[in-house]
Amino acid sequence: MTETPAIRRRRGRVPSAAEQALWRFAMRDATPLPGRGPGLVLPPAPVPPESTAPPELPARPAPVRTPALPIALPLLTPTRAPGLDARSAERLERGQLPIEGKLDLHGMTQEDARAALDHFVADAYAAGKRAVLIITGKGLKPRTESGDPWRHQVGGVLKAMTPRWLNEAPNRARVLAFTQAQPRHGGAGAIYVLIRRHRA
């Protein structure tokens, strides 16, 4: 025979909260037999007290502070190059200095272009040349023959990387300034470079 909560209660076992709730549910419509008591009377289910204090949220971890990046060296440009007088800077920017050498990076990979640039600048410095022209190409033109409009010519990469390469060793020690060329010399696809004077 299955024991009822009343039998278990008489034997000294206190029903669990789940058992009490189940018993209430089962007996919700029951009417005691005449001359008999209501049987097992269970206390009402406890109601959790309402708390006025807001629930405590877990503490947020402290933000991780990343170290500040070192301040980059100023770009070598006519307006910032130390040791460059205003007249020479203006003439370089206007393309009025005689072009004594030219390097065309079209069609090269980044690795080949960097090697060619380093060699070209070193030779120009050793030869005592002053103003030279580096042609990078404008880039960012879709390769229509590939059918993929998201692929671009490598010229865009070389155009972006050449100023960086001019600011890095060993070129920075040999370059006094550089700026975008005038349209007659290639415009946005070319750079005037002013080489430092070679001192023995």
C-alpha angles and dihedrals in degrees: 000000000000113000117236123217087254092059092046089048091054091051090059100258116129112220117240122248090257091051091049092051091048091049092051091050093049094047098041094110099030121121118206116245116255112277093015129104125242090271117221111014112199124196116252116272110270116254114215111240116252111248119216093195115090115247114267113251120215112264114261115240114250112263114259110242113218115213114257115256115250114260109264120235113259114266117257103249132142091260096048107031109116113230094025115120120221095247094054091046091052093047091049092049092049093047092243097131115094110259106234099178141013133204122191114201095181114138096009126127117240091257094050092043093052092049092047091048094050091048093046094050092046091051093047091050093048091048093051094243118160115192120031134169126229117194113207101163124238095257125182092101116136117248096233093181091064093054089225111111091193095064115089137190118270088239090084090059093047091049090055096042101045096074089049092051091049089055094051131078132307093020099050092066090054101040122078099182145334137197141171114286126245118259092258089061098042104290113214090003096063140050132212111220123196111207120213117248111267110241118193 
